[in-house]
């Protein structure tokens, strides 16, 4: 139906006859000469309708509306100068030419659109109701192409590294893996249910026992969780598992995979190797296990400054074994009352009782807590926090975990107010390592796996599994890869011995009978020579 797509014609085609087909993107009437931009998924070409070229086509073009589908045949011409001004459009790749139409066929008419495709739409209900129109927009179309290129790059890279792409079942047995399952009733077995996979974790472990050695899958995953910015009920992840490799092998593999994907999908090179940071250091400095390192505003420990302070909130927290930390939001002493209220509510939402602060304005420290500080404390605080005119100091006091996480959230909120990353297009990758193996649930008092129950403790920490009082100190052979404050992937080395896996289940409160019922298939497989293996998953949505 066409000789060229709408992003194909160039100056080399001038003088040739061409036919294009697509949607009417825009229409402009300049003194009886009609200009119509025609769009397909590849791009846009400008067509020109003049009565002297084809009176009938020019007449029909008057009645076209946006998103009508048309086919135009004409002569490729160089865009002319008008009154000494160039009409070249540098914003599109076909901007040096135009198609002077001598034939026009209306393939299909469009009703008036419910929203304009060239503008961002905040009404998500309207967007999703007309998703097919939303996907016509340039940004959405570009995203689909990038997603395709990423998937292809992953397949090509992993194939070259001798990985096998293997599909695992979608309908499977429900097992506890950290999130709620979507359940599917069985028609043949009334009252029983299949579960949709949260991830292919157990299948790929069994594939390692089977001797596959190197597996990958671009897998669809399902989790019955509340919606969040980085969590949806269903998503796609690149799932990888390999046997007989080291931590350095898998980190090198993932860095190479990401480098290939960014180069081939958006023509952007990334710096290798990625820096690394332990989980403890990430929380200590940035208050997050997925820190955005594009800006500073790091958490500063102030226990030495306030250990003997008359401000009992600080000294009391230190006496009870807790922490006093603060961040310096540079040039944010201009914070409004509304913004300050929001920051306080954010702190309280994440476990703090309030949010102490100091504004530095007109050479004065403005805060209800400053009256409790000695001159020595003020001097030490100034030095520790590098305090200057215009700064806003925000404090946290309490147990280490809560203080770090609260100030980490406040740090991100301040960065949004100050627009610290608005025009920053850098790609800051980071490995976060040595996650805790176990974390206690404050509501139930039970220990839960931070990643999942198959994650291996670091060799030097395995003995700590013998005593519950040490569970919080056990580090996992686990890692996440982070980009600009977003976790884009993670993984760990697996437990491959039945004895160690049983000890892990015991720590999680899973008794022998329950373990056999829920994970018997894995434990049985481990007894037949399971290899040491490492897994990684990278999510893209």
Secondary structure, DSSP 8 states (H G I E B T S, - for coil): --SS-TTT--GGGTT-EEEEEEEEEEEEEETTEEEEEEEETTEEEEEEE-TTT-HHHHHHHHT--TT-EEEEEEEEEE--EETTEE---TTSTTTTEEEEEEEEEEEE-----SS-TTS----HHHHHHTHHHHTTSHHHHHHHHHHHHHHHHHHHHHHHTT-EE----SEE----SSS---EEE-SSSTT-EEEE-S-SHHHHHHHHHTT--EEEEEEEEE-----BTTB-SEEEEEEEEEES--HHHHHHHHHHHHHHHHHHHH-----SS-EEEEHHHHHHHHSSSS--TTS----EE-HHHHTT-S-HHHHHHHHTT-EEEEEEETT-TT--HHHHHHHHHHHHHTT-S---EEEEETTEEE-TTGGG--HHHHHHHHHHHT--TT-EEEEEEESHHHHHHHHHHHHHHHHHHHTTTTT-----EEEEE--BSEEE-TTT--EEESS-TTB-B-GGGGGGGG-GGGGGG-BBSEEEEEETTEEEEEEEEB---HHHHHHHHHHTT--HHHHHHHHHHHHHHHTTT---EEEEEEEE-
